């Protein structure tokens, strides 16, 4: 057992808290409840939009979730969006025009909190027929502020495409990636999981040195840097992306081996 005890626990969902079958194990639920009984809050920090957070409420029934890579704070109990830091229309228009000019095979979608709009040729992978998902023209999509802009390419590799997006976007916004696909996730400038977790930590009077955060993908790097530089624990899953492993203070087992529960039990 470690002498260090967190005052806040934060975790990514896909590939981290969730097993490959999209469930949370009984061991993980029990471990999170043990910490909750000791008064330690648990924060979900995910690239998922709020509309993908309904099922997790069966496990985490209350508290605040950081969604859309930090752009949206969601009250899980009331299922209510508390705050949203959106990309303004002018920035959406500039980014999409630049990417389309640089790589014409780039297709776009936008998250509006509880709804998704996508170009007809853009292929949603999991929720094409879900409520709130609909086709729209690019002109329509960039006309309103969006929590997250999604840029996808069907032919380029992930790393090549994300690097291209980062170069074109520059300082206009924040670019990250959380899947094996050539899918870039674009948020408002400076918005990351770190900024979202920091806002919740401030509400509890918790410093980054009192936080343990778990993750597996590049969209967790900002949160890892914030926690590690503050003296807390940034814990990568064993299967994590190499860039995240380089930013970690610790490594635990895979999501299918209940790595989050095992590490928390060791503290």
DRENSEMI-408043 format. One line per 8 residues: number of its first residue (from 1); for each residue x, y, z of N, C-alpha, C. Coordinates in nm, 2 decimals, padded with zeros to 4 digits. Atoms other than C-alpha are relative to their C-alpha. Layout:
BEGIN
NUM) X,Y,Z,X,Y,Z,X,Y,Z  ...
***
This chain:
BEGIN
1) 00.08,-00.12,00.00,00.00,00.00,00.00,00.09,00.13,00.00  -00.08,-00.12,00.01,00.12,00.35,-00.08,-00.04,00.09,00.11  00.03,-00.11,-00.11,00.14,00.64,00.18,-00.08,00.11,-00.07  00.06,-00.11,00.07,00.01,00.88,-00.09,-00.15,-00.04,-00.02  00.14,00.02,00.02,-00.37,00.92,-00.11,-00.06,00.11,-00.08  00.06,-00.11,00.08,-00.56,01.11,-00.38,-00.12,00.06,00.07  00.12,-00.06,-00.05,-00.82,01.36,-00.30,-00.10,00.01,-00.12  00.09,00.00,00.11,-00.97,01.33,-00.65,00.05,-00.10,-00.10
9) -00.04,00.10,00.10,-00.97,01.04,-00.90,-00.07,00.04,-00.13  00.05,-00.03,00.14,-01.01,01.11,-01.28,00.03,-00.11,-00.09  -00.03,00.11,00.09,-01.04,00.85,-01.55,-00.07,00.02,-00.14  00.05,00.01,00.13,-01.08,00.83,-01.92,-00.10,-00.12,00.00  00.10,00.11,00.00,-01.36,00.59,-02.03,00.05,-00.11,-00.10  -00.03,00.10,00.10,-01.29,00.40,-02.36,00.15,-00.05,00.01  -00.13,00.05,-00.01,-00.99,00.17,-02.33,00.07,00.02,00.14  -00.06,-00.03,-00.14,-00.94,00.27,-01.96,-00.10,-00.05,00.10
17) 00.10,00.05,-00.10,-01.24,00.24,-01.73,-00.09,-00.11,-00.06  00.09,00.09,00.06,-01.45,00.05,-01.98,00.08,-00.12,-00.06  -00.06,00.12,00.06,-01.36,-00.31,-02.08,-00.03,00.01,-00.15  00.02,00.00,00.14,-01.35,-00.40,-02.45,-00.14,-00.03,-00.04  00.14,00.02,00.03,-01.71,-00.51,-02.43,-00.09,00.12,00.05  00.07,-00.12,-00.03,-01.81,-00.16,-02.32,-00.07,00.00,00.14  00.05,00.01,-00.13,-01.88,-00.26,-01.96,00.10,00.04,00.10  -00.09,-00.03,-00.11,-01.73,-00.17,-01.62,-00.01,-00.12,00.09
25) 00.00,00.12,-00.08,-01.63,-00.47,-01.41,-00.05,00.02,00.14  00.04,-00.01,-00.14,-01.77,-00.54,-01.07,00.11,00.04,00.09  -00.12,-00.04,-00.08,-01.42,-00.51,-00.93,00.02,00.15,00.00  -00.02,-00.14,00.02,-01.39,-00.16,-01.07,-00.11,00.08,00.07  00.11,-00.07,-00.06,-01.73,-00.05,-00.95,00.02,-00.01,00.16  -00.02,00.01,-00.14,-01.65,-00.18,-00.60,00.11,00.09,00.05  -00.11,-00.08,-00.04,-01.32,00.00,-00.59,-00.03,00.15,00.00  00.04,-00.14,00.01,-01.47,00.33,-00.70,-00.09,00.03,00.12
33) 00.09,-00.02,-00.12,-01.74,00.29,-00.43,00.08,00.01,00.13  -00.08,-00.01,-00.12,-01.47,00.23,-00.17,00.06,00.14,00.02  -00.05,-00.13,-00.01,-01.31,00.56,-00.25,-00.11,00.10,00.02  00.11,-00.10,-00.02,-01.64,00.74,-00.27,-00.05,00.00,00.14  00.04,00.01,-00.14,-01.73,00.61,00.08,00.10,00.08,00.09  -00.10,-00.08,-00.07,-01.40,00.78,00.19,-00.01,00.15,-00.03  00.02,-00.14,00.03,-01.52,01.11,00.04,00.09,00.05,-00.11  -00.09,-00.04,00.12,-01.29,01.10,-00.27,-00.09,00.01,-00.12
41) 00.08,-00.01,00.12,-01.48,01.23,-00.58,00.06,-00.07,-00.11  -00.04,00.06,00.12,-01.46,01.05,-00.91,-00.05,00.08,-00.12  00.03,-00.08,00.12,-01.45,01.24,-01.24,00.03,-00.09,-00.12  -00.02,00.05,00.13,-01.50,01.09,-01.58,00.05,00.11,-00.10  -00.05,-00.10,00.09,-01.29,01.27,-01.84,00.02,-00.07,-00.14  00.02,00.07,00.12,-01.37,01.16,-02.19,-00.01,00.09,-00.13  00.03,-00.07,00.13,-01.37,01.26,-02.56,-00.14,-00.02,-00.04  00.14,00.02,00.04,-01.72,01.13,-02.57,-00.09,00.12,00.02
49) 00.09,-00.11,-00.03,-02.00,01.38,-02.61,-00.10,-00.04,00.10  00.10,00.03,-00.10,-02.28,01.41,-02.35,-00.10,-00.11,-00.04  00.11,00.09,00.05,-02.52,01.21,-02.57,00.05,-00.15,00.01  -00.05,00.14,-00.02,-02.29,00.90,-02.52,00.02,-00.03,00.14  -00.02,00.02,-00.14,-02.30,00.93,-02.14,-00.12,-00.07,00.07  00.12,00.05,-00.07,-02.64,00.78,-02.07,00.03,-00.14,00.07  -00.02,00.13,-00.06,-02.53,00.42,-02.01,00.09,00.00,00.12  -00.09,00.00,-00.11,-02.24,00.50,-01.78,-00.06,00.05,00.12
57) 00.07,-00.05,-00.12,-02.49,00.67,-01.54,-00.05,-00.12,00.08  00.03,00.12,-00.08,-02.58,00.31,-01.44,00.10,-00.03,00.10  -00.11,00.03,-00.09,-02.24,00.29,-01.28,00.04,00.13,00.08  -00.03,-00.13,-00.07,-02.16,00.66,-01.20,-00.12,00.08,-00.01  00.13,-00.06,00.00,-02.49,00.80,-01.10,00.00,00.15,00.03  00.00,-00.14,-00.03,-02.38,01.14,-00.99,00.14,00.06,-00.02  -00.13,-00.07,00.02,-02.10,01.40,-01.01,00.00,00.07,-00.14  -00.02,-00.07,00.12,-01.96,01.59,-01.30,00.09,-00.07,-00.09
65) -00.09,00.06,00.10,-01.82,01.45,-01.62,00.06,00.10,-00.09  -00.07,-00.09,00.10,-01.57,01.62,-01.85,-00.02,-00.07,-00.13  00.03,00.06,00.13,-01.70,01.55,-02.20,00.07,00.08,-00.12  -00.05,-00.07,00.12,-01.58,01.64,-02.56,00.14,00.05,00.03  -00.14,-00.04,-00.02,-01.22,01.65,-02.44,00.02,00.13,00.08  -00.02,-00.12,-00.08,-01.28,01.93,-02.19,-00.10,00.11,-00.03  00.09,-00.11,00.04,-01.53,02.14,-02.38,-00.13,00.01,00.07  00.13,00.01,-00.06,-01.84,02.03,-02.19,00.01,-00.06,00.14
73) 00.01,00.06,-00.13,-01.90,01.97,-01.82,-00.15,-00.04,00.01  00.13,00.05,00.00,-02.20,01.75,-01.77,-00.04,-00.05,00.15  00.05,00.05,-00.13,-02.40,01.69,-01.44,-00.06,-00.13,-00.03  00.05,00.13,00.03,-02.45,01.32,-01.45,-00.13,-00.04,00.06  00.12,00.03,-00.07,-02.72,01.30,-01.20,-00.13,00.06,-00.07  00.11,-00.07,00.07,-02.95,01.55,-01.37,00.01,-00.01,-00.15  -00.03,00.01,00.15,-02.80,01.48,-01.72,-00.02,00.13,-00.06  00.02,-00.14,00.04,-02.77,01.85,-01.77,00.14,00.06,-00.03
81) -00.13,-00.06,00.04,-02.49,02.04,-01.95,00.02,00.13,00.09  -00.02,-00.11,-00.09,-02.34,02.28,-01.70,00.07,00.12,-00.07  -00.07,-00.10,00.08,-02.09,02.47,-01.92,00.05,-00.06,-00.13  -00.05,00.04,00.13,-01.97,02.45,-02.28,00.09,00.11,-00.05  -00.09,-00.09,00.06,-01.66,02.61,-02.43,00.01,-00.04,-00.15  00.02,00.04,00.14,-01.74,02.61,-02.80,00.09,00.07,-00.10  -00.07,-00.06,00.11,-01.56,02.67,-03.12,-00.10,00.10,-00.07  00.08,-00.09,00.06,-01.70,02.99,-03.27,-00.02,-00.02,-00.15
89) 00.02,00.03,00.15,-01.85,02.98,-03.63,00.12,00.05,-00.09  -00.10,-00.05,00.08,-01.57,03.20,-03.77,00.12,-00.10,00.00  -00.11,00.10,-00.01,-01.30,02.95,-03.64,-00.04,-00.13,-00.07  00.04,00.12,00.07,-01.50,02.65,-03.76,00.01,00.02,-00.15  00.00,-00.03,00.14,-01.53,02.81,-04.11,00.15,00.00,-00.05  -00.14,-00.01,00.05,-01.16,02.89,-04.13,00.07,-00.14,00.00  -00.07,00.13,-00.01,-01.04,02.55,-04.01,-00.05,-00.10,-00.11  00.05,00.09,00.10,-01.27,02.35,-04.24,00.04,00.04,-00.14
97) -00.04,-00.04,00.13,-01.19,02.56,-04.54,00.15,-00.03,-00.02  -00.14,00.03,00.01,-00.82,02.52,-04.47,00.03,-00.15,-00.02  -00.03,00.14,00.02,-00.83,02.15,-04.43,-00.05,-00.06,-00.13  00.05,00.05,00.13,-01.05,02.09,-04.73,00.09,00.04,-00.12  -00.09,-00.05,00.10,-00.81,02.30,-04.94,00.13,-00.09,00.00  -00.12,00.07,-00.01,-00.51,02.11,-04.81,-00.02,-00.15,-00.03  00.03,00.14,00.03,-00.67,01.76,-04.83,-00.14,-00.01,-00.03  00.14,00.00,00.04,-00.99,01.75,-05.03,-00.08,-00.12,00.05
105) 00.07,00.12,-00.05,-01.07,01.40,-04.90,-00.03,00.00,00.15  00.03,-00.02,-00.14,-01.13,01.54,-04.55,-00.15,00.03,00.01  00.14,-00.01,-00.02,-01.49,01.51,-04.42,-00.03,00.04,00.14  00.02,-00.06,-00.13,-01.64,01.68,-04.12,-00.14,-00.04,00.07  00.12,00.01,-00.08,-01.89,01.64,-03.84,00.02,00.10,00.12  -00.01,-00.08,-00.12,-01.97,01.86,-03.54,-00.09,-00.05,00.11  00.08,00.03,-00.12,-02.09,01.79,-03.19,-00.06,00.13,00.06  00.07,-00.11,-00.06,-02.35,02.02,-03.04,-00.05,-00.05,00.14
113) 00.05,00.05,-00.13,-02.36,01.87,-02.69,-00.08,-00.13,-00.01  00.09,00.11,00.01,-02.66,01.64,-02.73,-00.03,-00.04,-00.14  00.03,00.03,00.14,-02.66,01.63,-03.11,00.13,00.00,-00.08  -00.11,00.01,00.10,-02.42,01.54,-03.40,-00.06,00.03,-00.14  00.03,-00.02,00.14,-02.43,01.68,-03.75,00.12,-00.04,-00.08  -00.11,00.04,00.08,-02.22,01.53,-04.03,-00.03,00.01,-00.15  00.01,00.00,00.15,-02.16,01.57,-04.40,-00.05,-00.13,-00.05  00.05,00.12,00.05,-02.34,01.31,-04.61,00.10,-00.11,-00.02
121) -00.11,00.10,00.03,-02.01,01.14,-04.71,00.07,-00.04,00.13  -00.07,00.03,-00.12,-01.88,01.14,-04.35,-00.07,-00.13,00.06  00.05,00.13,-00.04,-01.92,00.79,-04.20,00.00,-00.01,00.16  00.00,00.03,-00.14,-02.02,00.78,-03.83,00.02,-00.15,00.03  -00.04,00.14,-00.02,-01.88,00.46,-03.69,-00.10,-00.08,00.09  00.08,00.08,-00.10,-02.12,00.37,-03.40,-00.14,00.05,00.01  00.14,-00.05,-00.03,-02.43,00.59,-03.40,-00.06,00.07,-00.11  00.05,-00.06,00.12,-02.53,00.66,-03.75,-00.16,00.02,00.01
129) 00.15,-00.01,-00.01,-02.90,00.60,-03.67,-00.05,00.04,00.14  00.04,-00.04,-00.14,-02.90,00.73,-03.31,-00.08,00.13,00.00  00.07,-00.12,-00.01,-03.14,01.00,-03.20,00.10,00.12,00.01  -00.08,-00.12,00.00,-02.99,01.35,-03.25,00.11,00.00,-00.10  -00.11,00.00,00.11,-02.76,01.24,-03.54,-00.07,00.02,-00.13  00.06,-00.03,00.13,-02.84,01.38,-03.88,00.10,00.06,-00.09  -00.09,-00.06,00.10,-02.68,01.49,-04.20,-00.02,00.15,-00.02  00.01,-00.14,00.02,-02.61,01.85,-04.28,00.11,00.04,-00.10
137) -00.10,-00.05,00.09,-02.41,02.06,-04.53,00.11,00.06,00.09  -00.11,-00.07,-00.07,-02.07,02.20,-04.42,-00.04,00.14,00.04  00.05,-00.14,-00.03,-02.22,02.55,-04.45,-00.09,00.01,00.12  00.09,00.00,-00.11,-02.49,02.46,-04.21,00.07,-00.03,00.13  -00.06,00.04,-00.12,-02.26,02.30,-03.96,00.09,00.10,00.06  -00.09,-00.10,-00.05,-02.02,02.59,-03.93,-00.07,00.13,00.03  00.08,-00.12,-00.03,-02.30,02.84,-03.88,-00.03,00.03,00.14  00.03,-00.02,-00.14,-02.34,02.78,-03.51,00.12,-00.05,00.08
145) -00.11,00.05,-00.09,-02.09,02.73,-03.22,-00.01,-00.15,00.02  00.00,00.15,-00.02,-01.98,02.36,-03.17,00.09,-00.03,00.11  -00.08,00.05,-00.10,-01.84,02.18,-02.88,00.13,-00.07,-00.05  -00.12,00.07,00.05,-01.61,01.97,-03.10,-00.02,-00.01,-00.15  -00.01,00.03,00.14,-01.52,01.95,-03.47,00.07,-00.13,-00.02  -00.07,00.13,00.03,-01.44,01.61,-03.61,00.04,00.00,-00.15  -00.05,00.01,00.14,-01.23,01.57,-03.92,00.05,-00.14,-00.03  -00.03,00.14,00.03,-01.20,01.23,-04.08,00.06,-00.01,-00.14
153) -00.05,00.03,00.13,-01.00,01.09,-04.37,00.00,-00.16,-00.01  00.01,00.14,00.02,-01.07,00.74,-04.51,00.12,-00.07,-00.06  -00.11,00.07,00.07,-00.75,00.68,-04.69,00.14,00.03,00.07  -00.12,-00.03,-00.06,-00.47,00.84,-04.49,00.01,-00.07,00.14  -00.02,00.06,-00.13,-00.31,00.68,-04.18,-00.03,00.10,00.11  00.03,-00.09,-00.11,-00.39,00.82,-03.84,00.10,00.10,00.03  -00.10,-00.09,-00.04,-00.06,00.97,-03.75,00.03,00.11,-00.11  -00.03,-00.10,00.11,-00.01,01.13,-04.09,-00.11,00.10,-00.01
161) 00.11,-00.09,00.01,-00.36,01.28,-04.09,00.00,00.09,00.12  00.00,-00.09,-00.11,-00.35,01.41,-03.74,00.11,00.11,00.00  -00.11,-00.09,00.02,-00.01,01.57,-03.81,-00.04,00.11,-00.10  00.05,-00.10,00.10,-00.16,01.74,-04.12,-00.10,00.10,00.07  00.10,-00.09,-00.06,-00.46,01.87,-03.92,00.07,00.10,00.10  -00.07,-00.09,-00.10,-00.23,02.01,-03.64,00.07,00.11,-00.08  -00.07,-00.10,00.07,-00.02,02.19,-03.90,-00.10,00.10,-00.06  00.09,-00.10,00.06,-00.32,02.35,-04.08,-00.08,00.08,00.11
169) 00.08,-00.06,-00.11,-00.51,02.43,-03.75,00.09,00.10,00.07  -00.09,-00.09,-00.07,-00.20,02.59,-03.59,-00.05,00.04,00.14  00.04,-00.06,-00.13,-00.30,02.82,-03.30,-00.15,00.03,00.01  00.14,-00.04,00.00,-00.66,02.85,-03.40,-00.08,-00.09,00.10  00.08,00.09,-00.08,-00.78,02.55,-03.19,00.10,-00.11,00.06  -00.07,00.11,-00.06,-00.67,02.24,-03.00,-00.03,-00.13,-00.07  00.02,00.13,00.07,-00.62,01.91,-03.19,00.05,-00.12,00.08  -00.04,00.13,-00.06,-00.61,01.56,-03.05,-00.06,-00.11,-00.07
177) 00.05,00.13,00.06,-00.69,01.20,-03.13,-00.02,-00.10,00.11  00.02,00.10,-00.10,-00.84,00.92,-02.93,-00.04,-00.14,-00.06  00.04,00.13,00.06,-00.90,00.63,-03.18,00.11,-00.04,-00.09  -00.09,00.05,00.09,-00.71,00.42,-03.42,-00.02,00.05,-00.15  00.04,-00.05,00.14,-00.88,00.59,-03.72,00.07,00.13,-00.02  -00.05,-00.13,00.04,-00.76,00.89,-03.91,-00.11,00.10,00.03  00.10,-00.08,-00.05,-00.99,01.10,-03.70,00.06,00.11,00.10  -00.06,-00.11,-00.09,-00.88,01.44,-03.55,-00.12,00.06,00.07
185) 00.10,-00.07,-00.08,-01.08,01.59,-03.27,00.05,00.14,00.04  -00.04,-00.14,-00.01,-01.07,01.97,-03.26,-00.09,00.07,00.09  00.07,-00.08,-00.11,-01.17,02.18,-02.96,00.04,00.15,-00.01  -00.04,-00.14,-00.01,-01.16,02.55,-02.88,00.14,00.01,00.05  -00.14,-00.02,-00.04,-00.81,02.69,-02.83,00.01,-00.01,00.15  -00.03,00.01,-00.14,-00.67,02.59,-02.50,-00.08,-00.10,00.08  00.09,00.09,-00.07,-00.95,02.35,-02.42,00.05,-00.15,-00.01  -00.05,00.14,00.00,-00.83,02.00,-02.31,-00.07,-00.07,00.12
193) 00.04,00.07,-00.12,-00.92,01.73,-02.06,00.06,00.07,00.13  -00.06,-00.06,-00.11,-00.68,01.91,-01.83,-00.07,00.12,00.05  00.07,-00.12,-00.05,-00.87,02.23,-01.82,-00.14,-00.04,00.06  00.13,00.05,-00.06,-01.20,02.04,-01.76,00.02,-00.05,00.14  -00.03,00.06,-00.13,-01.05,01.84,-01.47,00.04,00.11,00.10  -00.04,-00.11,-00.09,-00.89,02.15,-01.33,-00.12,00.08,00.06  00.11,-00.08,-00.05,-01.22,02.33,-01.31,-00.08,-00.08,00.11  00.07,00.08,-00.10,-01.38,02.04,-01.12,00.09,-00.01,00.13
201) -00.09,00.00,-00.12,-01.07,02.01,-00.89,-00.01,00.13,00.08  00.00,-00.13,-00.07,-01.09,02.38,-00.81,-00.13,00.01,00.09  00.12,00.00,-00.08,-01.45,02.33,-00.69,00.01,-00.08,00.13  -00.02,00.08,-00.12,-01.33,02.07,-00.44,00.12,00.05,00.08  -00.12,-00.05,-00.07,-01.03,02.27,-00.34,00.12,-00.10,-00.01  -00.10,00.10,00.02,-00.80,02.00,-00.48,00.11,00.05,-00.10  -00.12,-00.04,00.09,-00.45,02.07,-00.63,00.03,-00.12,-00.09  -00.04,00.11,00.09,-00.31,01.87,-00.92,00.09,-00.11,00.07
209) -00.08,00.09,-00.07,-00.07,01.71,-00.68,-00.08,-00.10,00.09  00.09,00.09,-00.07,-00.37,01.55,-00.51,-00.09,-00.08,-00.09  00.09,00.07,00.10,-00.51,01.39,-00.82,00.07,-00.12,-00.06  -00.05,00.11,00.08,-00.46,01.05,-00.98,-00.09,00.00,-00.13  00.08,00.01,00.12,-00.57,01.03,-01.35,00.05,-00.12,-00.08  -00.02,00.12,00.08,-00.60,00.73,-01.58,-00.03,00.03,-00.14  00.03,-00.02,00.14,-00.59,00.72,-01.96,00.08,-00.10,-00.09  -00.07,00.09,00.09,-00.47,00.54,-02.27,00.03,00.06,-00.14
217) -00.01,-00.06,00.14,-00.48,00.78,-02.57,00.06,00.14,00.00  -00.06,-00.14,00.01,-00.32,01.11,-02.69,-00.09,00.11,00.06  00.08,-00.11,-00.06,-00.62,01.31,-02.58,00.00,00.01,00.15  -00.02,-00.01,-00.15,-00.52,01.23,-02.22,00.13,00.07,00.03  -00.13,-00.05,-00.02,-00.17,01.38,-02.26,-00.01,00.13,00.08  00.01,-00.13,-00.07,-00.27,01.73,-02.14,-00.03,-00.02,00.14  00.03,00.03,-00.14,-00.43,01.59,-01.83,00.11,-00.06,00.07  -00.11,00.07,-00.06,-00.13,01.37,-01.76,00.11,00.11,00.03
225) -00.10,-00.11,-00.02,00.11,01.68,-01.80,-00.04,00.08,00.12  00.05,-00.09,-00.11,-00.11,01.89,-01.56,00.02,-00.07,00.13  -00.01,00.07,-00.13,-00.12,01.62,-01.29,00.15,-00.03,00.03  -00.14,00.04,-00.03,00.24,01.50,-01.33,00.08,00.13,00.04  -00.08,-00.12,-00.04,00.39,01.86,-01.32,-00.04,00.06,00.13  00.04,-00.05,-00.13,00.18,01.93,-01.01,00.03,-00.09,00.11  -00.04,00.09,-00.10,00.31,01.63,-00.83,-00.10,-00.12,00.02  00.10,00.11,-00.01,00.01,01.39,-00.88,00.05,-00.12,-00.08
233) -00.03,00.12,00.07,00.00,01.05,-01.04,-00.08,-00.01,-00.13  00.05,00.01,00.14,-00.06,01.01,-01.42,00.02,-00.14,-00.04  -00.02,00.15,00.02,-00.13,00.64,-01.48,-00.05,-00.04,-00.14  00.03,00.05,00.13,-00.12,00.49,-01.83,-00.04,-00.15,00.01  00.03,00.14,00.01,-00.29,00.16,-01.92,00.12,-00.07,-00.07  -00.11,00.07,00.06,-00.05,-00.11,-02.03,00.01,00.01,-00.15  00.01,00.00,00.15,-00.17,-00.09,-02.39,-00.01,00.14,-00.05  00.02,-00.14,00.04,-00.16,00.29,-02.40,00.09,00.04,-00.12
241) -00.08,-00.05,00.11,-00.04,00.49,-02.70,00.14,00.04,00.05  -00.13,-00.03,-00.05,00.34,00.54,-02.68,00.02,00.15,00.05  -00.02,-00.14,-00.05,00.31,00.92,-02.65,-00.06,00.02,00.14  00.06,-00.01,-00.14,00.09,00.88,-02.34,00.09,-00.07,00.10  -00.09,00.08,-00.09,00.32,00.62,-02.19,00.12,00.09,00.04  -00.11,-00.09,-00.03,00.60,00.88,-02.22,-00.03,00.11,00.09  00.05,-00.10,-00.09,00.39,01.13,-02.02,-00.04,-00.05,00.13  00.05,00.06,-00.13,00.30,00.89,-01.74,00.10,00.00,00.11
249) -00.08,00.03,-00.12,00.43,00.86,-01.39,00.00,-00.15,00.04  00.02,00.14,-00.04,00.30,00.50,-01.36,-00.07,-00.07,-00.11  00.07,00.08,00.10,00.17,00.22,-01.57,-00.08,-00.11,00.08  00.08,00.10,-00.06,-00.11,-00.02,-01.47,-00.04,-00.11,-00.11  00.04,00.11,00.09,-00.27,-00.33,-01.63,-00.10,00.06,-00.11  00.09,-00.05,00.11,-00.50,-00.31,-01.94,-00.14,00.02,00.06  00.14,-00.02,-00.04,-00.87,-00.22,-01.92,-00.07,-00.13,00.02  00.06,00.13,-00.02,-00.96,-00.58,-01.96,00.05,-00.08,00.12
257) -00.06,00.06,-00.12,-00.74,-00.67,-01.67,-00.04,00.09,00.13  00.05,-00.09,-00.11,-00.92,-00.40,-01.45,00.12,00.08,00.06  -00.12,-00.07,-00.04,-00.60,-00.19,-01.44,-00.03,00.12,00.09  00.03,-00.11,-00.08,-00.78,00.11,-01.29,-00.03,-00.05,00.15  00.04,00.06,-00.13,-00.92,-00.10,-01.00,00.13,-00.05,00.07  -00.13,00.05,-00.06,-00.58,-00.27,-00.94,00.09,00.11,00.05  -00.09,-00.10,-00.05,-00.39,00.05,-00.92,-00.06,00.08,00.12  00.06,-00.07,-00.11,-00.64,00.22,-00.69,00.01,-00.09,00.13
265) -00.01,00.08,-00.12,-00.64,-00.08,-00.46,00.14,00.00,00.06  -00.14,-00.01,-00.05,-00.26,-00.04,-00.43,00.03,00.12,00.08  -00.03,-00.13,-00.07,-00.28,00.31,-00.29,-00.04,-00.01,00.15
***
